[in-house]
């Protein structure tokens, strides 16, 4: 009786059989745990790609937003000499008249609060009488030993509580304007603003040279007007306009060149940032479609 050798070829996997047409072995598909592991790997890879793509799109947007905020802060935060000085208003600007001079301050030394204002009235301005101001202590320089000698007078207002930056306050001094003054004369009142940290010396006068640089710390000043009308104008209509102008004459000077350039630069940076932000948002929307 012959023994038969079992044929194991029939038990081979179909994946190991050669393809009848090509003679190649068929690819084996993963099953069970192998297939689940492969799916997890694909999902993880896709998630990483999505996060990387989102981060790359978000980075330019974040940079544009930061640039825009910086530009806006630069444009808004830089003070100009037109808004950073001691202002002066006069009730009268005619020579040899009693005028109430109102000095106003609306800022500190940077962020530091104001502690005092020392106002110098020139020798030609006499009969100086400071007005009592609640919250401020007044001191006045000693009068000259010889009354016939005209000397400048300094009136100092010291705040009982420092005036914070960004808050406005005023002090008033009554005085006789120069008796021998002429219409068109400039009368300046140099003022030292002292703060808890730092100080400003508002004492610079504008130059008659049109090409000269503008003063950085202009002194409060007024221009004397015609004694007859108190305005320096002859036509009634012009006199009305001139009165309003003279009564509000102050130390305002043209905007400082440096401050102007910084403000323009800040606005330019802000505009560029807005454009970049808009482009980035459009690209992000198109990528989502």
C-alpha positions as CSV (number, residue, x, y, z in Angstrom):
1,X,0.0,0.0,0.0
2,X,1.6,3.3,-1.1
3,X,1.6,6.3,1.1
4,X,0.6,9.6,-0.4
5,X,2.5,12.8,0.3
6,X,0.1,15.6,1.3
7,X,0.0,18.5,-1.1
8,X,0.6,21.6,0.9
9,X,0.5,23.9,-2.2
10,X,-3.3,24.2,-1.9
11,X,-3.0,25.8,1.6
12,X,-0.9,28.7,0.4
13,X,-2.4,32.1,0.6
14,X,-3.8,33.5,-2.5
15,X,-1.6,36.6,-2.0
16,X,1.5,34.4,-2.6
17,X,0.2,33.0,-5.9
18,X,1.5,34.5,-9.1
19,X,-0.9,36.5,-11.2
20,X,-1.7,34.4,-14.2
21,X,-1.5,37.4,-16.5
22,X,1.6,39.2,-15.3
23,X,3.4,36.6,-13.4
24,X,3.8,39.0,-10.4
25,X,2.8,38.3,-6.9
26,X,-0.3,40.1,-5.7
27,X,0.2,42.8,-3.0
28,X,-0.8,41.7,0.4
29,X,-3.4,44.0,2.1
30,X,-3.0,44.7,5.8
31,X,-5.8,43.3,7.9
32,X,-6.9,43.6,11.5
33,X,-4.5,45.5,13.8
34,X,-2.1,46.4,11.0
35,X,-4.9,48.2,9.1
36,X,-6.0,50.2,12.2
37,X,-2.4,51.3,12.9
38,X,-2.0,52.4,9.3
39,X,-5.2,54.5,9.5
40,X,-4.1,56.2,12.7
41,X,-0.8,57.1,11.1
42,X,-2.5,58.7,8.2
43,X,-4.8,60.7,10.4
44,X,-1.9,61.9,12.6
45,X,0.1,62.9,9.5
46,X,-2.9,64.8,8.1
47,X,-3.4,66.6,11.4
48,X,0.2,67.7,11.5
49,X,0.0,69.0,8.0
50,X,-3.2,70.9,8.7
51,X,-1.7,72.5,11.9
52,X,1.5,73.5,10.0
53,X,-0.5,75.0,7.2
54,X,-2.7,77.0,9.7
55,X,0.3,78.2,11.6
56,X,2.0,79.4,8.4
57,X,-1.1,81.3,7.4
58,X,-1.6,82.7,10.9
59,X,2.0,84.0,11.3
60,X,1.7,86.8,8.6
61,X,-1.6,87.8,10.0
62,X,-0.2,88.1,13.5
63,X,2.8,90.1,12.3
64,X,0.5,92.4,10.3
65,X,-1.7,92.9,13.4
66,X,1.3,93.7,15.6
67,X,2.7,96.2,13.0
68,X,-0.7,97.9,12.7
69,X,-1.0,98.3,16.5
70,X,2.6,99.7,16.7
71,X,1.9,102.1,13.9
72,X,-1.3,103.3,15.4
73,X,0.4,103.7,18.8
74,X,3.2,105.7,17.2
75,X,0.9,108.0,15.3
76,X,-1.4,108.6,18.3
77,X,1.1,108.5,21.1
78,X,3.6,111.0,19.8
79,X,2.7,114.5,21.2
80,X,3.4,117.5,19.1
81,X,4.6,120.9,20.3
82,X,1.2,122.3,19.3
83,X,-0.5,120.3,22.1
84,X,2.4,119.9,24.5
85,X,3.1,123.4,26.0
86,X,1.8,125.9,28.5
87,X,-1.0,127.9,26.9
88,X,-1.7,131.6,27.6
89,X,-5.0,133.6,27.2
90,X,-5.1,137.3,27.9
91,X,-8.3,139.3,28.7
92,X,-6.6,142.4,27.2
93,X,-3.6,142.8,24.9
94,X,-3.4,146.6,24.7
95,X,-0.3,148.4,26.2
96,X,-0.7,150.0,29.7
97,X,-3.9,148.0,30.5
98,X,-4.6,145.6,33.3
99,X,-4.9,142.1,31.8
100,X,-5.8,138.8,33.4
101,X,-3.3,136.3,32.1
102,X,-4.6,132.7,32.3
103,X,-1.9,130.0,32.0
104,X,-3.1,126.4,31.2
105,X,-1.2,123.1,31.4
106,X,-2.7,119.8,30.1
107,X,0.1,117.4,30.3
108,X,3.0,116.2,32.5
109,X,6.6,115.5,31.7
110,X,6.0,112.3,29.8
111,X,3.8,110.3,32.2
112,X,5.1,112.1,35.3
113,X,2.6,114.4,37.1
114,X,3.1,118.2,37.3
115,X,4.2,119.5,40.7
116,X,4.7,123.2,40.0
117,X,4.6,126.1,37.4
118,X,7.1,128.9,37.8
119,X,6.0,131.8,35.6
120,X,8.4,134.7,35.0
121,X,6.8,138.1,34.1
122,X,9.2,140.5,32.4
123,X,10.3,143.7,33.9
124,X,8.0,145.8,31.8
125,X,5.0,143.9,33.2
126,X,4.1,145.5,36.6
127,X,1.4,145.4,39.3
128,X,1.6,141.6,39.4
129,X,-1.2,140.1,41.4
130,X,-1.6,136.3,41.5
131,X,-5.1,134.8,41.8
132,X,-5.7,132.4,44.6
133,X,-6.3,128.9,43.1
134,X,-7.7,126.1,45.3
135,X,-5.3,123.1,45.4
136,X,-2.2,125.3,44.6
137,X,0.2,127.1,46.9
138,X,1.5,130.5,45.6
139,X,4.9,132.0,46.2
140,X,6.3,135.2,44.7
141,X,9.8,136.4,44.2
142,X,10.9,139.2,46.5
143,X,10.4,142.7,45.1
144,X,13.5,144.8,44.2
145,X,15.1,146.8,47.0
146,X,14.8,150.0,44.9
147,X,11.1,150.4,43.7
148,X,12.3,152.6,40.9
149,X,14.2,149.7,39.4
150,X,12.1,147.4,37.2
151,X,12.8,143.7,37.6
152,X,11.2,140.6,36.4
153,X,8.8,138.9,38.8
154,X,8.5,135.1,39.2
155,X,5.2,133.6,40.5
156,X,5.3,129.9,41.4
157,X,2.2,127.8,41.7
158,X,2.9,124.5,43.6
159,X,0.3,121.8,43.4
160,X,-0.9,120.4,46.7
161,X,-1.5,117.2,44.9
162,X,0.5,116.6,41.7
163,X,-1.5,117.1,38.5
164,X,-1.6,113.8,36.6
165,X,-0.6,113.7,32.9
166,X,-3.6,114.1,30.7
167,X,-5.5,116.4,33.1
168,X,-5.8,120.1,32.5
169,X,-5.7,123.0,35.0
170,X,-5.3,126.7,34.9
171,X,-3.8,129.5,37.0
172,X,-4.4,133.3,36.7
173,X,-2.3,136.4,37.2
174,X,-3.5,139.9,37.0
175,X,-0.8,142.4,35.7
176,X,-0.3,145.7,34.0
177,X,1.0,145.3,30.5
178,X,4.0,147.4,29.4
179,X,3.2,151.1,29.5
180,X,5.7,151.9,26.8
181,X,4.7,148.9,24.6
182,X,3.8,149.3,21.0
183,X,1.3,147.3,18.8
184,X,3.1,144.3,17.5
185,X,5.5,143.9,20.4
186,X,5.9,140.3,21.6
187,X,5.7,139.9,25.4
188,X,6.9,136.5,26.6
189,X,6.4,134.8,29.9
190,X,9.1,132.0,30.3
191,X,7.6,129.2,32.4
192,X,9.3,126.2,34.1
193,X,7.1,123.2,34.5
194,X,8.4,120.9,37.1
195,X,7.2,117.3,37.5
196,X,7.8,114.4,39.9
197,X,10.3,113.2,37.3
198,X,11.8,115.7,34.9
199,X,10.8,119.2,33.9
200,X,10.2,121.5,30.9
201,X,11.6,125.0,30.4
202,X,9.1,126.7,28.2
203,X,11.3,129.7,27.4
204,X,12.3,129.6,23.7
205,X,11.2,132.4,21.4
206,X,10.5,132.1,17.7
207,X,13.2,133.4,15.4
208,X,12.6,136.1,12.9
209,X,14.5,134.0,10.4
210,X,12.0,131.9,8.4
211,X,14.6,129.2,7.8
212,X,15.4,128.8,11.5
213,X,14.2,125.7,13.3
214,X,11.0,125.9,15.2
215,X,11.4,126.1,19.0
216,X,11.0,122.8,20.8
217,X,9.8,124.4,24.1
218,X,8.1,127.7,23.2
219,X,7.5,130.3,25.8
220,X,3.9,131.4,26.5
221,X,3.6,134.8,24.8
222,X,1.2,137.5,23.6
223,X,1.4,140.2,21.0
224,X,0.4,143.7,22.0
225,X,-2.3,145.3,20.0
226,X,-3.5,148.9,19.2
227,X,-4.2,150.8,22.4
228,X,-7.2,152.7,21.0
229,X,-9.2,149.6,19.9
230,X,-7.3,147.0,21.9
231,X,-7.2,144.9,18.7
232,X,-4.6,146.5,16.4
233,X,-7.3,146.7,13.6
234,X,-9.1,149.7,12.2
235,X,-12.0,148.1,10.3
236,X,-14.9,147.1,12.6
237,X,-15.2,143.7,11.0
238,X,-11.5,143.1,11.2
239,X,-11.4,144.5,14.8
240,X,-13.9,141.8,15.9
241,X,-11.9,139.0,14.4
242,X,-8.6,140.4,15.8
243,X,-10.1,140.8,19.3
244,X,-10.9,137.1,19.4
245,X,-7.4,136.2,18.0
246,X,-5.6,138.4,20.4
247,X,-7.5,137.2,23.5
248,X,-6.6,133.7,22.8
249,X,-2.9,134.3,21.8
250,X,-0.7,131.6,23.3
251,X,2.6,129.9,23.0
252,X,1.4,127.6,20.2
253,X,4.1,127.3,17.6
254,X,4.1,125.3,14.4
255,X,4.1,121.6,14.9
256,X,7.6,120.3,15.6
257,X,9.2,118.7,12.5
258,X,10.4,115.6,14.3
259,X,6.9,115.0,15.8
260,X,5.3,115.5,12.4
261,X,7.7,113.0,10.8
262,X,7.1,110.4,13.5
263,X,3.3,110.8,13.2
264,X,3.4,110.4,9.4
265,X,5.7,107.3,9.8
266,X,3.3,105.8,12.3
267,X,0.3,106.3,10.0
268,X,2.3,104.8,7.1
269,X,3.2,101.7,9.1
270,X,-0.5,101.3,10.1
271,X,-1.7,101.5,6.5
272,X,0.8,98.9,5.4
273,X,-0.2,96.6,8.2
274,X,-3.9,96.9,7.3
275,X,-3.1,96.0,3.6
276,X,-1.1,93.0,4.7
277,X,-3.8,91.9,7.1
278,X,-6.4,92.2,4.3
279,X,-4.3,90.2,1.9
280,X,-3.7,87.5,4.5
281,X,-7.4,87.2,5.3
282,X,-8.3,86.8,1.6
283,X,-5.7,84.1,1.2
284,X,-6.9,82.2,4.2
285,X,-10.5,82.4,2.9
286,X,-9.4,81.1,-0.5
287,X,-7.5,78.2,1.1
288,X,-10.6,77.1,2.9
289,X,-12.7,76.8,-0.2
